[in-house]
C-alpha cells in the first residue's frame, strides 16, 4: 500500500508526490509520478516511454529504481 505524504513538484507532463510504500514487513519512501488532469495522448506516450527505459535499466545503486507502474485509465 502507498501512503501519500506531500506534493514534491510538477514536471512537463506529470505531478510527483512523496509517499511511503509499506506492507507488514517492508517500508520505504517513494516518489509517485502521475499524469496531470487533462493530459494529452502524447504526454501519456512520453510517460510510458520513460517507464520502458527504467524497466530496461533494471535495478542499479546509482540511479532511481522503478518499483512498479500502472497505466490503467491514463494513470501511470
Secondary structure, DSSP 8 states (H G I E B T S, - for coil): -EEEEEEEEE-SSEEEEEEEEE-SS-EEEEEEEEE-TT--HHHHHHHHHHHHHHHHH---TTS--------GGG--
